[in-house]
Amino acid sequence: MAAAVERRLAEFRAARGRTAASPCSAQPPGKAAAPEAAEGQRVAAAGPGGGAQAGPDGVAAAPPAWARPLLLKVLLWAVLLALFAELELGLPYFVLSLLYWMYASTRGPAERRRGELSAYSVFNPGCTAIAGTLTAEQLERELYYRPAAGR
């Protein structure tokens, strides 16, 4: 059984290599080089769930890398919410999960993009402040050296 699968996989790869190597082949664009290759392409396009999710070029479109873990996390959260709601602890679970989400969504200094400055100047190289920051020197200048408005 395994040898037959390996043989068909080798035939599929060979047929795919022939069609990919010659984009201007004599065959129409919808035809496959061999029946086994056509079947392999249908199986690949169907994906593990069996539903056809082919992209614009006929290749199965995979979901983004972050989508699967996020979906599992949301489903787990909803199941736990239902469980805690059954135990009449739904509101505390909801509030605590929101607090955890706020904590987990904060980015640390190691996760900043190159050249991105922190809102706290002490964490920036050379203690440079971001645009729009009110410094003590600016506050003193505005309080002591400018006349009050209306006088």
Backbone bond lengths (Angstrom), bond angles and torsions (degrees), N, CA, C in turn:
res aa  C-N    CA-C-N  psi(-1)  N-CA   C-N-CA  omega(-1)  CA-C   N-CA-C  phi
1 M - - - 1.454 - - 1.528 110.71 -
2 A 1.334 116.82 -46.18 1.457 120.33 -178.67 1.522 110.74 -66.55
3 A 1.333 116.62 -35.02 1.465 119.82 179.42 1.527 110.29 -65.67
4 A 1.337 117.37 -37.92 1.462 120.80 179.06 1.521 110.69 -66.12
5 V 1.301 116.50 -39.36 1.467 120.71 178.74 1.523 109.83 -66.34
6 E 1.337 116.84 -44.30 1.459 120.42 178.42 1.533 111.10 -61.93
7 R 1.347 117.34 -40.21 1.461 121.64 -179.83 1.525 109.90 -64.09
8 R 1.346 117.09 -45.77 1.461 120.54 -179.73 1.528 111.34 -65.86
9 L 1.347 116.17 -35.24 1.459 119.73 177.54 1.524 110.34 -65.99
10 A 1.340 116.90 -40.76 1.461 120.31 178.04 1.530 110.62 -64.95
11 E 1.344 117.25 -40.26 1.465 120.20 177.36 1.528 111.01 -63.95
12 F 1.312 116.10 -41.32 1.460 120.18 179.58 1.525 110.70 -63.02
13 R 1.345 115.96 -46.15 1.464 119.28 179.98 1.522 111.53 -62.94
14 A 1.346 116.22 -39.15 1.464 119.66 179.06 1.525 110.27 -65.80
15 A 1.325 117.40 -43.92 1.465 120.59 179.58 1.525 110.99 -66.08
16 R 1.301 116.92 -38.78 1.456 120.57 178.73 1.516 110.70 -67.24
17 G 1.328 116.41 -37.34 1.457 120.50 177.49 1.514 111.46 -65.18
18 R 1.330 117.63 -37.96 1.466 120.49 178.32 1.518 110.70 -66.58
19 T 1.329 118.01 -43.59 1.462 119.88 -177.81 1.518 111.15 -72.74
20 A 1.345 117.68 -33.72 1.464 120.09 179.46 1.516 110.53 -74.23
21 A 1.344 116.83 -31.54 1.461 119.47 -177.71 1.515 111.48 -73.37
22 S 1.334 117.83 -30.24 1.459 119.85 -178.18 1.521 110.24 -119.85
23 P 1.335 117.57 88.17 1.456 119.44 -178.36 1.516 112.83 -68.44
24 C 1.322 118.93 -21.84 1.462 122.06 -179.68 1.523 109.64 -102.03
25 S 1.312 117.74 48.82 1.460 120.28 -177.75 1.521 109.60 -75.38
26 A 1.341 114.51 167.59 1.462 120.06 -177.53 1.517 111.85 -77.38
27 Q 1.347 117.14 -14.02 1.461 120.14 -178.22 1.517 109.54 -79.78
28 P 1.328 116.64 150.99 1.465 119.29 173.85 1.523 110.30 -64.06
29 P 1.333 118.74 156.94 1.462 120.86 -174.65 1.517 113.70 -62.27
30 G 1.312 120.62 -28.60 1.459 121.70 -177.08 1.505 114.06 -83.83
31 K 1.343 119.59 -9.91 1.458 122.68 -176.16 1.513 110.29 -90.80
32 A 1.340 116.77 142.80 1.452 122.09 175.97 1.519 108.89 -95.75
33 A 1.330 116.45 161.53 1.453 120.93 -176.90 1.521 111.27 -72.60
34 A 1.326 117.85 -32.84 1.455 121.22 -178.20 1.521 108.66 -142.60
35 P 1.348 118.24 154.57 1.466 119.29 178.62 1.522 112.38 -61.53
36 E 1.348 117.08 -34.75 1.462 119.45 179.22 1.530 110.28 -65.59
37 A 1.339 115.42 -37.58 1.467 118.90 179.53 1.520 110.69 -66.29
38 A 1.334 116.54 -39.25 1.460 119.46 178.83 1.519 110.81 -63.62
39 E 1.339 115.36 -41.55 1.463 118.50 178.88 1.522 110.72 -66.18
40 G 1.344 117.03 -39.99 1.460 120.66 178.54 1.514 111.46 -63.54
41 Q 1.338 116.39 -38.32 1.454 119.19 178.84 1.524 111.13 -68.63
42 R 1.329 117.09 -37.10 1.470 119.21 177.48 1.517 110.60 -64.63
43 V 1.339 117.22 -41.42 1.460 120.58 179.71 1.521 109.92 -66.18
44 A 1.334 116.94 -41.37 1.463 120.01 -179.66 1.522 110.81 -66.23
45 A 1.343 117.04 -38.24 1.461 119.91 -179.31 1.521 111.24 -72.98
46 A 1.329 117.06 -28.87 1.460 119.54 -178.63 1.510 111.07 -70.37
47 G 1.331 117.97 -30.70 1.452 120.75 178.98 1.508 111.10 77.93
48 P 1.339 116.85 179.84 1.455 120.16 -176.14 1.517 113.54 -68.82
49 G 1.319 118.23 -26.93 1.463 120.66 -178.53 1.512 112.73 -84.19
50 G 1.318 118.11 -12.51 1.450 121.13 179.47 1.508 113.48 94.66
51 G 1.320 119.70 -16.76 1.458 122.34 -179.31 1.513 110.14 -84.24
52 A 1.292 117.03 141.35 1.459 120.38 -179.30 1.520 109.51 -77.88
53 Q 1.331 115.21 118.38 1.450 121.08 179.09 1.514 108.26 -126.90
54 A 1.307 117.90 53.47 1.451 121.54 -175.97 1.513 110.39 -79.44
55 G 1.320 114.29 145.14 1.447 120.87 177.72 1.517 110.06 -84.04
56 P 1.344 118.10 -168.73 1.466 120.77 -177.68 1.528 113.54 -66.10
57 D 1.335 118.25 -26.64 1.454 119.59 -179.73 1.519 112.82 -95.75
58 G 1.324 118.76 9.63 1.458 122.68 176.85 1.515 113.56 89.57
59 V 1.316 118.59 -6.50 1.450 121.99 179.27 1.525 108.32 -89.54
60 A 1.337 116.12 143.73 1.456 120.09 -177.95 1.524 110.00 -61.21
61 A 1.321 116.41 130.79 1.459 121.60 -179.72 1.519 108.71 -87.32
62 A 1.326 117.13 117.20 1.456 122.08 179.34 1.523 109.06 -83.55
63 P 1.328 117.38 144.25 1.460 118.90 176.85 1.524 110.24 -67.70
64 P 1.326 118.14 157.70 1.464 120.20 179.05 1.522 110.84 -59.56
65 A 1.318 115.97 157.99 1.467 120.94 -176.26 1.519 111.87 -63.28
66 W 1.332 117.61 -31.63 1.463 119.78 -176.76 1.522 112.48 -82.77
67 A 1.323 118.20 -13.84 1.468 120.68 -172.21 1.521 112.28 -70.91
68 R 1.332 117.49 -42.54 1.463 118.91 -177.16 1.516 113.11 -64.99
69 P 1.344 119.65 -51.45 1.470 118.51 178.65 1.518 112.30 -61.91
70 L 1.335 117.11 -35.49 1.457 119.79 179.90 1.524 110.49 -65.52
71 L 1.327 117.21 -42.75 1.463 120.92 178.47 1.520 110.95 -62.78
72 L 1.330 116.50 -42.32 1.462 119.19 178.67 1.518 111.63 -64.88
73 K 1.319 116.53 -39.07 1.465 119.80 179.19 1.527 111.22 -65.64
74 V 1.325 116.78 -41.56 1.463 120.52 179.59 1.526 110.23 -65.69
75 L 1.327 116.88 -42.09 1.466 119.63 177.99 1.526 111.80 -64.15
76 L 1.330 117.11 -42.72 1.461 120.40 177.47 1.523 110.55 -62.43
77 W 1.334 116.79 -42.03 1.462 120.25 179.21 1.532 110.67 -62.23
78 A 1.336 117.00 -42.49 1.469 120.63 -179.19 1.520 111.34 -66.59
79 V 1.323 117.57 -39.34 1.470 120.40 178.30 1.522 110.13 -65.42
80 L 1.335 116.34 -44.02 1.466 118.95 178.33 1.522 111.70 -66.14
81 L 1.333 117.24 -35.00 1.462 119.82 176.18 1.519 110.70 -62.72
82 A 1.319 116.51 -42.68 1.464 119.72 178.37 1.526 110.93 -64.05
83 L 1.333 116.25 -40.13 1.470 120.01 178.88 1.525 110.69 -64.07
84 F 1.329 116.67 -47.30 1.460 119.16 -179.82 1.526 111.50 -68.51
85 A 1.312 118.27 -31.80 1.465 120.20 176.43 1.520 109.90 -66.19
86 E 1.333 116.66 -36.72 1.473 120.40 176.58 1.520 110.89 -64.91
87 L 1.332 115.99 -33.83 1.466 120.66 178.35 1.527 111.90 -86.00
88 E 1.338 117.03 7.80 1.464 124.90 -178.93 1.529 112.19 61.57
89 L 1.331 116.21 33.72 1.451 122.40 175.42 1.532 110.33 -124.25
90 G 1.312 116.39 27.53 1.454 121.15 -175.74 1.512 113.09 -66.39
91 L 1.329 117.59 -43.61 1.464 120.68 -178.23 1.527 111.82 -65.35
92 P 1.345 119.47 -48.14 1.474 117.53 177.00 1.531 112.34 -60.44
93 Y 1.334 117.54 -38.99 1.464 120.12 177.70 1.521 110.31 -62.41
94 F 1.316 117.44 -43.04 1.459 121.43 -179.37 1.526 110.72 -62.78
95 V 1.331 117.13 -46.28 1.464 121.15 -178.29 1.527 110.42 -65.87
96 L 1.336 117.14 -45.29 1.462 119.79 -179.79 1.520 111.68 -66.02
97 S 1.327 117.14 -35.81 1.459 118.63 178.51 1.524 110.81 -69.39
98 L 1.339 118.57 -34.28 1.461 120.40 175.07 1.523 111.42 -66.41
99 L 1.339 117.27 -39.99 1.454 120.01 177.16 1.521 110.79 -63.92
100 Y 1.326 117.01 -41.22 1.462 120.63 177.46 1.528 110.44 -63.99
101 W 1.334 117.23 -40.96 1.458 120.50 -179.66 1.535 110.52 -62.81
102 M 1.342 116.60 -40.39 1.461 119.50 178.23 1.524 110.47 -64.67
103 Y 1.331 117.23 -40.85 1.466 120.56 179.21 1.524 110.81 -66.76
104 A 1.327 117.46 -43.87 1.455 121.25 -176.02 1.523 112.45 -71.77
105 S 1.317 117.93 -23.89 1.458 119.61 -176.95 1.523 113.27 -84.65
106 T 1.328 118.01 -7.19 1.460 119.61 178.45 1.519 109.00 -74.43
107 R 1.326 114.92 143.54 1.458 119.88 -179.83 1.517 109.12 -99.73
108 G 1.308 115.74 138.82 1.457 121.01 176.68 1.513 110.99 -84.28
109 P 1.342 116.93 174.02 1.467 119.49 -178.69 1.528 112.50 -64.43
110 A 1.302 119.21 -26.43 1.466 121.34 -179.85 1.524 111.57 -73.05
111 E 1.328 118.28 -19.23 1.458 121.97 -176.63 1.527 113.50 -93.67
112 R 1.328 117.21 2.68 1.462 119.04 178.88 1.520 110.53 -73.01
113 R 1.319 115.36 149.42 1.460 120.44 176.87 1.526 109.61 -73.64
114 R 1.313 115.26 159.58 1.461 120.85 -179.01 1.531 109.36 -62.55
115 G 1.331 116.36 126.84 1.456 121.39 178.99 1.520 114.07 87.80
116 E 1.333 118.46 -7.39 1.464 121.40 179.99 1.522 108.99 -79.28
117 L 1.331 116.54 131.29 1.449 121.21 -178.74 1.521 110.41 -94.24
118 S 1.320 115.01 150.35 1.458 120.86 176.87 1.524 109.26 -81.21
119 A 1.315 116.75 156.18 1.460 120.68 176.84 1.521 110.66 -69.69
120 Y 1.326 117.10 -23.75 1.464 122.28 177.84 1.519 107.81 -97.20
121 S 1.328 116.97 116.15 1.457 120.77 -172.31 1.521 112.98 -64.43
122 V 1.338 119.13 -24.65 1.463 120.28 -179.03 1.527 111.69 -66.15
123 F 1.329 118.40 -19.29 1.460 121.27 178.93 1.526 112.56 -91.78
124 N 1.331 117.65 -6.12 1.460 121.38 -179.07 1.522 109.93 -90.73
125 P 1.334 117.81 153.33 1.468 119.85 176.37 1.521 110.13 -63.33
126 G 1.336 116.17 129.21 1.463 120.62 -179.57 1.515 113.03 71.55
127 C 1.316 118.37 12.64 1.465 124.41 -179.73 1.523 111.94 55.61
128 T 1.315 117.19 37.52 1.465 120.70 179.05 1.523 110.09 -74.44
129 A 1.316 115.42 136.84 1.462 121.24 -179.02 1.522 109.56 -91.41
130 I 1.316 116.17 153.53 1.460 120.34 177.08 1.517 109.27 -79.72
131 A 1.319 116.28 162.93 1.463 121.09 -178.57 1.523 109.85 -63.73
132 G 1.326 116.04 135.85 1.457 121.08 178.11 1.511 114.03 93.44
133 T 1.327 117.95 2.04 1.455 121.23 179.74 1.522 109.58 -79.15
134 L 1.322 116.92 133.43 1.464 122.15 177.77 1.519 107.69 -88.57
135 T 1.312 117.21 114.18 1.463 121.72 -179.82 1.524 109.80 -93.15
136 A 1.321 115.39 164.29 1.469 120.12 179.27 1.522 110.72 -65.01
137 E 1.321 116.63 -38.41 1.468 120.21 179.48 1.532 110.85 -63.23
138 Q 1.303 116.89 -42.45 1.463 120.67 179.02 1.523 110.47 -65.17
139 L 1.322 117.06 -40.58 1.467 120.54 178.75 1.525 111.30 -63.28
140 E 1.337 116.78 -44.10 1.471 119.88 178.10 1.517 111.38 -61.90
141 R 1.324 116.61 -44.16 1.461 120.78 178.24 1.520 110.85 -57.36
142 E 1.317 116.90 -44.31 1.460 119.94 -177.18 1.525 112.47 -72.44
143 L 1.332 117.47 -32.46 1.470 119.88 -179.27 1.513 113.31 -78.60
144 Y 1.334 117.76 -43.68 1.458 120.38 -170.43 1.512 114.66 -96.36
145 Y 1.302 118.40 -29.34 1.445 118.65 -170.52 1.519 114.58 -103.99
146 R 1.298 118.31 -5.94 1.473 120.58 177.93 1.505 109.50 -108.31
147 P 1.308 117.32 140.88 1.472 118.19 175.59 1.524 110.27 -68.46
148 A 1.308 116.25 151.31 1.468 121.47 179.06 1.509 109.48 -66.56
149 A 1.289 116.92 149.54 1.459 121.44 -178.30 1.518 109.33 -70.92
150 G 1.333 117.42 136.48 1.460 121.61 177.13 1.493 114.64 95.55
151 R 1.356 120.51 -0.86 1.471 121.59 -179.31 1.466 111.95 -104.71
